[in-house]
């Protein structure tokens, strides 16, 4: 299986094909669901942006304060060049599990296929948890975290219900494009919308506590389903 969590894998992939590609869907099929959540003045983070057209389409729709991050330096440079005329939008090499942004910084965070990529890699549940904790930290209270995934609710929602994540969760579906060729196990993609309701208690960065919570979550999850 490709190492989707490794920057080297993505660097090589993007070097081989300097173009655009949207995992699952572009902005337009999502517009009815997420359009009302992303205002023209929303400070927006797109996490794991890749070479998707999503951010440019969102920009054309009137939202300009967009920060795009990805672990691949190659694709960040490609996208900076491709969309250089959209000068209010920024592109940064950064890992979603180790963000450098201050707390309570964004109104909206979008992850399209990013969770799925992490869940296909090593130490997957913990990596997804690290991403979600970072997203929660950089979101403002009342902010929206929008996740687009092929994963059905029985394999995804519990990841958003873990300890230290203070979110209310909504679930929507969108039809797969007619010619979609991915491995989604249904005729729909899934859109999870998390609203931040408060701040998680400060644990002082207790990694041991996180490890214990990971073990507890994994055992519970494995008892009910598999990714």
Secondary structure, 3 states (H helix, E strand, C coil): CCCCCCHHHHHHHHHHCCCCCCCCCCHHHHHHHHHHHCCCCCCEEEECCCCCCHHHHHHHCCCCCEEEEECCHHHHHHHHHHCCCCCCCEEEECCCCCCCCCCCCEEEEEEECHHHHHHCCCCHHHHHHHHHHHHHHHEEEEEEEEEEECCCHHHHHHHHCCCCCCEEEEEEEEECCCCCCCCCCCCEEEEEEEEECCCCCCCCCCHHHHHHHHHHHHHHHHHHCCC
